Amino acid sequence: MATKEECRSALEKLSDNLAQADGKVRTAAGFDRSLTCHITDLDVTFTGRLVDGRIEVAEVVAGPPSEKAQIGLAMAGDDLVALVDGELSFARAWGAGRVRLDAGFRDLVRLRSLL
């Protein structure tokens, strides 16, 4: 089971990957949205923002998100690490119910090229 520190590190790596991307990925990531990532097996939530292609984690709180974010993710810590490391396909994980994504239609369209 991934630790809270490993999950934070995975989110930082994802942020670095988004910031270094170019083309369609960079354009898709270049918007400003509130973001939560609930790590279900640890029962912690990373809250922050996706801003200009970077994920800025503001805080880590116990339990599920207390407020609805514009983009909400939920998954096990091991799945987050595997997704970021390229060992797990987002589409396959989402289809199997291992990853939950909650976002508005417009955001889903933009996120499609990221995920």
KABEL-V376172 format. One record per backbone hydrogen bond with DSSP energy under -0.5 kcal/mol. NH is the residue of the N-H (numbers start at 1). CO is the residue of the C=O. E is the energy in kcal/mol with one decimal. If there is no record, write none. Layout:
nh co e
NH CO E
NH CO E
This chain:
nh co e
7 3 -2.1
8 4 -2.4
9 5 -2.4
10 6 -2.1
11 7 -2.2
12 8 -2.2
13 9 -2.5
14 10 -2.6
15 11 -2.3
16 12 -2.5
17 13 -2.5
18 14 -2.5
19 15 -2.4
20 16 -1.6
21 17 -0.7
21 18 -0.7
25 22 -0.9
26 22 -0.7
27 23 -2.1
28 24 -2.7
29 25 -2.1
30 26 -1.0
30 27 -0.6
31 29 -1.7
33 31 -0.6
33 50 -2.0
35 48 -2.7
36 71 -2.0
37 46 -2.2
38 73 -2.9
39 37 -0.6
39 44 -3.2
40 38 -1.0
40 75 -2.0
42 39 -0.5
43 39 -1.6
44 39 -1.4
45 61 -2.9
46 37 -2.4
47 45 -0.6
47 59 -2.8
48 35 -2.3
49 56 -2.0
50 33 -2.9
51 49 -0.7
51 54 -2.8
53 29 -1.8
54 51 -1.7
56 49 -3.2
56 54 -0.6
57 55 -0.7
58 47 -2.9
58 56 -0.6
59 47 -1.6
61 45 -2.6
63 43 -3.6
71 34 -1.6
72 102 -2.8
73 36 -2.4
74 100 -1.8
75 38 -2.3
76 98 -0.5
80 76 -1.9
81 77 -2.3
82 78 -2.4
83 79 -2.6
84 80 -2.4
85 81 -2.2
86 83 -1.1
87 82 -2.3
88 82 -1.2
93 89 -2.6
94 90 -3.1
95 91 -2.5
96 92 -1.7
97 94 -1.3
98 93 -2.5
99 93 -1.1
100 74 -2.7
102 72 -3.0
103 101 -0.5
104 70 -0.7
108 104 -2.6
109 105 -2.2
110 106 -1.8
111 107 -3.0
112 108 -1.6
113 109 -0.6
113 110 -0.7
114 111 -1.1
115 111 -2.3
